[in-house]
Amino acid sequence: MHYFDLIQLSYRTIISHKLRSTLTALGLVIGIASVIILSSIGRGFHSYVLNEFTQFGTNLIAIFPGKTTTLGLSGATISTVRPLSLTDAQSLTTLDNIIAVLPLVQGNARIEANKKQRRSTVLGVGSAVPEIWKMNVSKGRFLPADKQTSPRAFAVLGHKLAIELFASKNPLGQRVRIGTDRYRVLGVMEQKGQMMGFDMDDTIYIPTAKALALFDREGVMEIDLLYNSNTAVNLVEKSIKRLLMRRHGHEDFTIITQDQMLKSMDSILNILTLAVAALGSISLLVGSVGILTIMTIAVSERISEIGLLRAIGAEQATIFKLFLSEAILLSITGGAIGVLFGILIVQLIGFFLPSLPVQLAWFYIMAAFAFSLLIGISTGVIPAMKAAHLHPLDALRTE
């Protein structure tokens, strides 16, 4: 029997049992659609997090206080935490290929202005925020480049905080109180939104030295650096390490490049996407059990038909191919409908829920379809072998 005849006969058999075939394929449709929807949500979250992380610019290096080292003795570790100072940040500006340096202190405090009070995030920063973090000022200007150790009491408000404190009134030149100090408002930042759950608009920016005094800290929490994009990051990292080791005497700090952060986050988010896709694949396994069950039942129901085919000269290989073709056709049909249905659902989610990040993960779509084909082959083999090994006379006697 030619392959075309096998396919045609398998198709007619499937069509003649519409309800059974539909229920069999439905398991695969649901399974593949689940994989596509879940992996699209995972991929969308992956892209969303990376975009949120990189919206503050590129070519960044972060320096944190403290370094954990391991000695030669088993289990012997020394953890040192020495503050990073404003003078450390100032010294980093002298390095080649360093464009800007930003010492950072973060905390939460009560902001008072215009007879209103509000607890907001306070960021102690330098004048390089617009350049390093790619954030623009919508009104006024950002903090001036004062001497870091003795800055003037100026502040810049986030978009939301300015509205909450001053409503429609122009905040420029107004006074706000943070703790016991009063600050004059120099500017208002453009609306930025949230970054990793942190509301950048409900924030006030003050000089780093003022924030150190406000929160009674000895050193900054972090130093961000913007380096020349034409320079290799490893060379910049080595120059930073040499300078700080000369100042501190040993390596009691941690340097993390943006590439390292992105690689770590990318690997974690890839695992997350794989995990949610694996959850959807459980439905595929259920669908495979359905195909195996239906094909096994089909063999028992069609024993007489098998006996007739064998009696008129059909070989065992032909019977095997016939039942295997039916299983493969069912899996291909269910897989194709599942892919189309899954893509449609993802598009509808993106249209009706634009705040939920979804992005089609084509690798998982192709993998799910390939898996459905593999299911058809693997689950069709056992029933096909059982049908092929039936004795013609015994099969013909079966009612």
Kinemage of the C-alpha trace (Angstrom):
@kinemage 1
@onewidth
@group {chain A} dominant
@subgroup {mainchain}
@vectorlist {calphas} color= white
{ca met a 1} P 0.000 0.000 0.000
{ca his a 2} L 1.346 3.408 -0.968
{ca tyr a 3} L 1.906 6.110 1.645
{ca phe a 4} L -0.743 8.303 0.042
{ca asp a 5} L -3.297 5.498 0.372
{ca leu a 6} L -2.261 4.957 4.006
{ca ile a 7} L -2.762 8.608 4.817
{ca gln a 8} L -6.076 8.743 2.975
{ca leu a 9} L -7.367 5.632 4.774
{ca ser a 10} L -6.178 6.953 8.148
{ca tyr a 11} L -7.912 10.271 7.479
{ca arg a 12} L -11.195 8.538 6.602
{ca thr a 13} L -10.991 6.460 9.775
{ca ile a 14} L -10.459 9.555 11.896
{ca ile a 15} L -13.326 11.409 10.206
{ca ser a 16} L -15.669 8.448 10.643
{ca his a 17} L -15.172 8.608 14.425
{ca lys a 18} L -15.573 12.368 14.886
{ca leu a 19} L -16.370 12.448 18.601
{ca arg a 20} L -13.579 10.058 19.573
{ca ser a 21} L -11.053 11.855 17.390
{ca thr a 22} L -12.126 15.277 18.678
{ca leu a 23} L -11.802 14.258 22.328
{ca thr a 24} L -8.407 12.694 21.634
{ca ala a 25} L -7.053 15.781 19.877
{ca leu a 26} L -8.582 18.068 22.509
{ca gly a 27} L -6.101 16.879 25.109
{ca leu a 28} L -3.202 17.927 22.878
{ca val a 29} L -4.882 21.230 21.989
{ca ile a 30} L -5.234 22.155 25.648
{ca gly a 31} L -1.727 20.940 26.459
{ca ile a 32} L 0.026 22.850 23.680
{ca ala a 33} L -2.048 25.973 24.275
{ca ser a 34} L -1.089 25.815 27.968
{ca val a 35} L 2.603 25.580 27.106
{ca ile a 36} L 2.352 28.528 24.703
{ca ile a 37} L 0.386 30.739 27.121
{ca leu a 38} L 2.563 30.023 30.161
{ca ser a 39} L 5.849 30.294 28.267
{ca ser a 40} L 4.662 33.555 26.669
{ca ile a 41} L 3.942 34.980 30.107
{ca gly a 42} L 7.351 33.800 31.296
{ca arg a 43} L 9.101 35.251 28.242
{ca gly a 44} L 7.167 38.492 28.592
{ca phe a 45} L 8.186 38.779 32.239
{ca his a 46} L 11.768 37.998 31.192
{ca ser a 47} L 11.818 40.841 28.659
{ca tyr a 48} L 9.988 43.184 31.030
{ca val a 49} L 12.520 42.715 33.829
{ca leu a 50} L 15.522 43.138 31.530
{ca asn a 51} L 14.005 46.242 29.944
{ca glu a 52} L 13.258 47.682 33.372
{ca phe a 53} L 16.803 46.937 34.428
{ca thr a 54} L 18.416 48.554 31.383
{ca gln a 55} L 16.147 51.605 31.203
{ca phe a 56} L 18.553 53.380 33.547
{ca gly a 57} L 21.271 53.320 30.930
{ca thr a 58} L 24.074 51.031 29.821
{ca asn a 59} L 27.843 50.842 30.372
{ca leu a 60} L 27.321 50.922 34.121
{ca ile a 61} L 29.412 49.512 36.942
{ca ala a 62} L 28.270 49.276 40.553
{ca ile a 63} L 30.582 49.115 43.558
{ca phe a 64} L 29.313 47.811 46.910
{ca pro a 65} L 31.020 47.806 50.304
{ca gly a 66} L 32.148 44.475 51.720
{ca lys a 67} L 33.928 41.442 50.301
{ca thr a 68} L 33.685 37.784 51.259
{ca thr a 69} L 36.850 35.759 50.673
{ca thr a 70} L 37.686 32.125 51.341
{ca leu a 71} L 41.019 31.085 52.885
{ca gly a 72} L 42.934 27.888 52.270
{ca leu a 73} L 41.595 26.220 55.411
{ca ser a 74} L 38.345 24.300 55.048
{ca gly a 75} L 35.401 26.443 56.060
{ca ala a 76} L 37.597 29.416 56.981
{ca thr a 77} L 35.964 32.563 55.639
{ca ile a 78} L 36.481 36.199 56.469
{ca ser a 79} L 33.718 38.684 55.819
{ca thr a 80} L 34.773 42.320 55.857
{ca val a 81} L 32.456 45.283 55.476
{ca arg a 82} L 34.155 48.658 55.261
{ca pro a 83} L 32.180 51.720 54.208
{ca leu a 84} L 32.659 53.306 50.832
{ca ser a 85} L 33.185 57.016 51.404
{ca leu a 86} L 32.497 60.139 49.428
{ca thr a 87} L 36.245 60.560 48.966
{ca asp a 88} L 36.339 57.098 47.391
{ca ala a 89} L 33.708 58.257 44.915
{ca gln a 90} L 35.626 61.461 44.265
{ca ser a 91} L 38.860 59.562 43.600
{ca leu a 92} L 37.117 57.360 41.000
{ca thr a 93} L 36.433 60.428 38.853
{ca thr a 94} L 40.190 60.702 38.179
{ca leu a 95} L 40.322 57.359 36.350
{ca asp a 96} L 40.568 57.225 32.585
{ca asn a 97} L 37.405 56.280 30.673
{ca ile a 98} L 35.142 57.091 33.643
{ca ile a 99} L 32.519 59.569 32.468
{ca ala a 100} L 30.543 60.101 35.683
{ca val a 101} L 30.390 58.816 39.257
{ca leu a 102} L 27.318 58.610 41.492
{ca pro a 103} L 27.538 57.870 45.258
{ca leu a 104} L 24.168 56.577 46.458
{ca val a 105} L 22.363 56.445 49.798
{ca gln a 106} L 18.758 55.287 50.082
{ca gly a 107} L 16.249 55.576 52.898
{ca asn a 108} L 12.705 56.481 53.824
{ca ala a 109} L 11.646 59.613 55.647
{ca arg a 110} L 8.723 61.947 56.233
{ca ile a 111} L 8.538 64.854 53.810
{ca glu a 112} L 6.714 68.014 54.921
{ca ala a 113} L 5.681 70.848 52.621
{ca asn a 114} L 2.771 73.185 52.067
{ca lys a 115} L 1.091 71.898 55.284
{ca lys a 116} L 1.172 68.362 53.920
{ca gln a 117} L 3.138 65.306 55.049
{ca arg a 118} L 4.102 62.189 53.177
{ca arg a 119} L 6.554 59.347 53.736
{ca ser a 120} L 8.622 58.808 50.622
{ca thr a 121} L 11.864 57.328 49.444
{ca val a 122} L 14.856 59.591 49.909
{ca leu a 123} L 17.783 59.115 47.538
{ca gly a 124} L 21.085 60.744 48.432
{ca val a 125} L 22.793 61.256 45.085
{ca gly a 126} L 25.188 63.452 43.179
{ca ser a 127} L 24.671 65.736 40.218
{ca ala a 128} L 25.280 62.935 37.677
{ca val a 129} L 21.881 61.218 38.024
{ca pro a 130} L 20.483 62.495 34.676
{ca glu a 131} L 23.635 61.363 32.878
{ca ile a 132} L 24.112 57.959 34.512
{ca trp a 133} L 20.507 56.863 35.058
{ca lys a 134} L 19.140 58.482 31.874
{ca met a 135} L 16.517 60.449 33.797
{ca asn a 136} L 15.445 63.903 32.683
{ca val a 137} L 14.183 66.915 34.618
{ca ser a 138} L 10.786 68.219 33.509
{ca lys a 139} L 10.883 71.451 35.528
{ca gly a 140} L 13.819 73.432 36.817
{ca arg a 141} L 17.158 71.635 37.065
{ca phe a 142} L 18.860 68.817 38.925
{ca leu a 143} L 21.201 69.093 41.902
{ca pro a 144} L 24.273 71.226 41.185
{ca ala a 145} L 27.813 69.854 41.221
{ca asp a 146} L 28.645 71.179 44.687
{ca lys a 147} L 31.527 69.960 46.795
{ca gln a 148} L 30.398 66.502 47.944
{ca thr a 149} L 31.430 66.949 51.574
{ca ser a 150} L 29.613 70.280 52.059
{ca pro a 151} L 26.672 70.557 49.612
{ca arg a 152} L 23.884 73.079 49.763
{ca ala a 153} L 20.397 72.056 50.966
{ca phe a 154} L 18.754 71.553 47.600
{ca ala a 155} L 16.194 68.924 46.603
{ca val a 156} L 14.587 67.583 43.443
{ca leu a 157} L 11.137 65.980 43.585
{ca gly a 158} L 9.812 62.960 41.752
{ca his a 159} L 6.793 63.524 39.510
{ca lys a 160} L 4.247 61.931 41.857
{ca leu a 161} L 5.691 63.452 45.025
{ca ala a 162} L 5.543 66.958 43.532
{ca ile a 163} L 1.822 66.508 42.764
{ca glu a 164} L 1.075 65.077 46.221
{ca leu a 165} L 2.821 67.921 48.048
{ca phe a 166} L 2.063 70.918 45.839
{ca ala a 167} L -0.861 69.811 43.613
{ca ser a 168} L -1.082 72.307 40.729
{ca lys a 169} L 1.169 74.856 42.435
{ca asn a 170} L 4.649 75.347 41.012
{ca pro a 171} L 7.062 73.673 43.482
{ca leu a 172} L 10.205 75.399 42.189
{ca gly a 173} L 11.753 77.556 44.877
{ca gln a 174} L 9.458 76.148 47.583
{ca arg a 175} L 10.774 74.680 50.817
{ca val a 176} L 10.385 71.099 52.007
{ca arg a 177} L 11.385 69.679 55.358
{ca ile a 178} L 13.105 66.306 55.732
{ca gly a 179} L 13.852 65.468 59.334
{ca thr a 180} L 15.148 68.645 60.949
{ca asp a 181} L 16.521 70.201 57.754
{ca arg a 182} L 14.791 72.393 55.193
{ca tyr a 183} L 15.549 72.071 51.483
{ca arg a 184} L 14.789 74.355 48.578
{ca val a 185} L 13.221 72.622 45.567
{ca leu a 186} L 15.300 73.050 42.414
{ca gly a 187} L 13.418 70.795 40.031
{ca val a 188} L 10.881 68.069 39.294
{ca met a 189} L 11.791 64.869 37.453
{ca glu a 190} L 9.965 63.514 34.433
{ca gln a 191} L 7.485 60.725 35.065
{ca lys a 192} L 9.449 57.469 35.174
{ca gly a 193} L 7.075 54.896 36.627
{ca gln a 194} L 8.103 51.829 38.576
{ca met a 195} L 11.331 49.920 38.326
{ca met a 196} L 11.283 46.398 39.813
{ca gly a 197} L 8.429 47.434 42.114
{ca phe a 198} L 10.193 50.636 43.193
{ca asp a 199} L 8.242 53.821 42.446
{ca met a 200} L 10.752 56.282 41.028
{ca asp a 201} L 8.106 59.027 40.909
{ca asp a 202} L 7.443 58.938 44.665
{ca thr a 203} L 11.032 59.936 45.455
{ca ile a 204} L 12.990 62.970 46.586
{ca tyr a 205} L 16.626 63.508 45.581
{ca ile a 206} L 18.997 65.279 47.957
{ca pro a 207} L 22.828 65.531 48.069
{ca thr a 208} L 24.593 62.372 49.257
{ca ala a 209} L 26.284 64.062 52.228
{ca lys a 210} L 22.920 65.345 53.453
{ca ala a 211} L 21.457 61.827 53.219
{ca leu a 212} L 24.406 60.374 55.156
{ca ala a 213} L 23.700 62.804 57.986
{ca leu a 214} L 19.934 62.245 57.777
{ca phe a 215} L 20.207 58.463 58.115
{ca asp a 216} L 23.291 58.561 60.377
{ca arg a 217} L 25.423 56.455 58.034
{ca glu a 218} L 29.213 56.262 57.857
{ca gly a 219} L 29.413 55.436 54.173
{ca val a 220} L 27.425 55.197 50.982
{ca met a 221} L 25.432 52.113 50.051
{ca glu a 222} L 26.640 51.987 46.464
{ca ile a 223} L 28.742 53.836 43.909
{ca asp a 224} L 27.552 53.760 40.298
{ca leu a 225} L 29.922 54.588 37.471
{ca leu a 226} L 29.323 55.368 33.801
{ca tyr a 227} L 32.278 54.400 31.612
{ca asn a 228} L 33.224 55.024 28.012
{ca ser a 229} L 31.463 52.556 25.708
{ca asn a 230} L 34.586 52.268 23.542
{ca thr a 231} L 36.553 50.787 26.449
{ca ala a 232} L 36.561 47.116 27.443
{ca val a 233} L 34.709 46.692 30.714
{ca asn a 234} L 37.357 44.354 32.149
{ca leu a 235} L 40.014 47.078 31.783
{ca val a 236} L 37.793 49.583 33.578
{ca glu a 237} L 37.089 47.034 36.298
{ca lys a 238} L 40.820 46.408 36.833
{ca ser a 239} L 41.598 50.119 37.103
{ca ile a 240} L 38.815 50.573 39.677
{ca lys a 241} L 40.097 47.636 41.693
{ca arg a 242} L 43.683 48.940 41.690
{ca leu a 243} L 42.613 52.402 42.846
{ca leu a 244} L 40.359 51.218 45.678
{ca met a 245} L 42.897 48.649 46.872
{ca arg a 246} L 45.500 51.412 47.125
{ca arg a 247} L 43.064 53.466 49.190
{ca his a 248} L 41.762 50.636 51.404
{ca gly a 249} L 44.859 48.453 51.601
{ca his a 250} L 43.024 45.319 50.485
{ca glu a 251} L 39.971 44.256 48.489
{ca asp a 252} L 37.096 44.994 50.870
{ca phe a 253} L 34.580 45.901 48.175
{ca thr a 254} L 32.618 44.201 45.419
{ca ile a 255} L 32.528 45.321 41.793
{ca ile a 256} L 29.601 44.215 39.650
{ca thr a 257} L 29.368 45.157 35.996
{ca gln a 258} L 26.075 45.547 34.211
{ca asp a 259} L 26.982 42.627 31.942
{ca gln a 260} L 27.355 40.386 34.994
{ca met a 261} L 24.019 41.563 36.371
{ca leu a 262} L 22.281 40.962 33.056
{ca lys a 263} L 23.791 37.488 32.664
{ca ser a 264} L 22.735 36.488 36.167
{ca met a 265} L 19.241 37.853 35.722
{ca asp a 266} L 18.947 36.330 32.257
{ca ser a 267} L 19.881 32.858 33.532
{ca ile a 268} L 17.408 33.112 36.424
{ca leu a 269} L 14.604 34.331 34.172
{ca asn a 270} L 15.327 31.604 31.615
{ca ile a 271} L 14.909 29.020 34.367
{ca leu a 272} L 11.637 30.692 35.348
{ca thr a 273} L 10.377 30.538 31.757
{ca leu a 274} L 11.401 26.893 31.514
{ca ala a 275} L 9.617 26.126 34.787
{ca val a 276} L 6.290 27.615 33.708
{ca ala a 277} L 6.581 25.877 30.328
{ca ala a 278} L 7.191 22.602 32.163
{ca leu a 279} L 3.967 23.150 34.103
{ca gly a 280} L 2.087 23.479 30.825
{ca ser a 281} L 3.734 20.344 29.469
{ca ile a 282} L 1.933 18.312 32.128
{ca ser a 283} L -1.213 18.794 30.038
{ca leu a 284} L 0.704 17.424 27.051
{ca leu a 285} L 1.527 14.282 28.997
{ca val a 286} L -2.154 13.895 29.853
{ca gly a 287} L -2.951 14.282 26.158
{ca ser a 288} L -0.452 11.568 25.276
{ca val a 289} L -2.150 9.182 27.691
{ca gly a 290} L -5.433 10.002 25.938
{ca ile a 291} L -4.040 9.125 22.512
{ca leu a 292} L -2.558 5.875 23.833
{ca thr a 293} L -5.890 4.923 25.427
{ca ile a 294} L -8.002 5.770 22.383
{ca met a 295} L -5.691 3.953 19.962
{ca thr a 296} L -5.654 0.875 22.180
{ca ile a 297} L -9.463 0.888 22.282
{ca ala a 298} L -9.545 1.388 18.513
{ca val a 299} L -7.492 -1.769 17.995
{ca ser a 300} L -9.916 -3.847 20.080
{ca glu a 301} L -12.917 -2.363 18.252
{ca arg a 302} L -11.467 -2.976 14.785
{ca ile a 303} L -10.167 -6.533 15.130
{ca ser a 304} L -12.541 -7.768 12.428
{ca glu a 305} L -11.379 -5.019 10.081
{ca ile a 306} L -7.771 -5.965 10.749
{ca gly a 307} L -8.558 -9.624 10.040
{ca leu a 308} L -10.215 -8.681 6.725
{ca leu a 309} L -7.231 -6.572 5.677
{ca arg a 310} L -4.855 -9.396 6.536
{ca ala a 311} L -7.080 -11.911 4.668
{ca ile a 312} L -6.947 -9.884 1.435
{ca gly a 313} L -3.166 -9.710 1.569
{ca ala a 314} L -2.224 -6.780 3.827
{ca glu a 315} L 1.128 -7.411 5.480
{ca gln a 316} L 1.920 -6.853 9.133
{ca ala a 317} L 3.985 -3.796 8.210
{ca thr a 318} L 0.973 -2.294 6.425
{ca ile a 319} L -1.271 -2.759 9.472
{ca phe a 320} L 1.427 -1.276 11.681
{ca lys a 321} L 1.809 1.776 9.407
{ca leu a 322} L -1.969 2.240 9.221
{ca phe a 323} L -2.501 2.534 12.983
{ca leu a 324} L 0.686 4.516 13.463
{ca ser a 325} L -0.434 6.963 10.752
{ca glu a 326} L -3.747 7.503 12.556
{ca ala a 327} L -1.958 8.367 15.805
{ca ile a 328} L 0.439 10.730 14.018
{ca leu a 329} L -2.394 12.454 12.137
{ca leu a 330} L -4.285 12.963 15.379
{ca ser a 331} L -1.220 14.449 17.085
{ca ile a 332} L -0.386 16.720 14.123
{ca thr a 333} L -3.964 17.975 13.917
{ca gly a 334} L -4.198 18.538 17.667
{ca gly a 335} L -0.763 20.156 17.694
{ca ala a 336} L -1.548 22.562 14.862
{ca ile a 337} L -4.888 23.601 16.369
{ca gly a 338} L -3.230 23.958 19.786
{ca val a 339} L -0.534 26.245 18.370
{ca leu a 340} L -3.099 28.455 16.627
{ca phe a 341} L -5.332 28.521 19.698
{ca gly a 342} L -2.426 29.322 22.031
{ca ile a 343} L -1.171 32.167 19.832
{ca leu a 344} L -4.707 33.574 19.622
{ca ile a 345} L -5.086 33.518 23.424
{ca val a 346} L -1.712 35.252 23.868
{ca gln a 347} L -2.732 37.970 21.405
{ca leu a 348} L -6.036 38.454 23.226
{ca ile a 349} L -4.217 38.703 26.574
{ca gly a 350} L -1.912 41.352 25.140
{ca phe a 351} L -4.901 43.281 23.786
{ca phe a 352} L -7.221 43.145 26.808
{ca leu a 353} L -4.517 43.112 29.532
{ca pro a 354} L -1.761 45.402 28.240
{ca ser a 355} L -0.279 45.695 31.746
{ca leu a 356} L 0.501 41.964 31.755
{ca pro a 357} L 3.755 41.414 29.831
{ca val a 358} L 3.371 38.598 27.293
{ca gln a 359} L 5.692 37.724 24.442
{ca leu a 360} L 5.472 34.716 22.151
{ca ala a 361} L 8.308 32.291 22.887
{ca trp a 362} L 8.794 30.714 19.476
{ca phe a 363} L 11.319 28.189 20.721
{ca tyr a 364} L 8.770 26.722 23.133
{ca ile a 365} L 6.048 26.879 20.468
{ca met a 366} L 8.136 24.811 18.064
{ca ala a 367} L 9.223 22.500 20.873
{ca ala a 368} L 5.598 21.936 21.914
{ca phe a 369} L 4.560 21.112 18.343
{ca ala a 370} L 7.532 18.770 17.914
{ca phe a 371} L 6.615 17.133 21.214
{ca ser a 372} L 3.062 16.573 19.986
{ca leu a 373} L 4.461 14.799 16.924
{ca leu a 374} L 6.695 12.710 19.170
{ca ile a 375} L 3.655 11.852 21.268
{ca gly a 376} L 1.832 10.602 18.171
{ca ile a 377} L 4.754 8.378 17.215
{ca ser a 378} L 5.463 7.022 20.686
{ca thr a 379} L 1.842 6.402 21.730
{ca gly a 380} L 0.921 4.928 18.363
{ca val a 381} L 3.681 2.318 18.294
{ca ile a 382} L 2.273 -0.041 20.953
{ca pro a 383} L -1.303 -0.219 19.585
{ca ala a 384} L 0.047 -0.477 16.030
{ca met a 385} L 2.296 -3.409 16.995
{ca lys a 386} L -0.606 -5.088 18.755
{ca ala a 387} L -2.785 -4.724 15.638
{ca ala a 388} L -0.044 -5.944 13.307
{ca his a 389} L 0.555 -9.128 15.321
{ca leu a 390} L -3.060 -10.253 15.341
{ca his a 391} L -3.575 -13.638 13.589
{ca pro a 392} L -5.817 -13.171 10.513
{ca leu a 393} L -8.146 -16.141 11.275
{ca asp a 394} L -8.533 -15.220 14.935
{ca ala a 395} L -9.284 -11.655 13.938
{ca leu a 396} L -11.922 -12.694 11.408
{ca arg a 397} L -13.724 -14.890 13.979
{ca thr a 398} L -13.994 -11.938 16.402
{ca glu a 399} L -17.350 -10.200 16.448
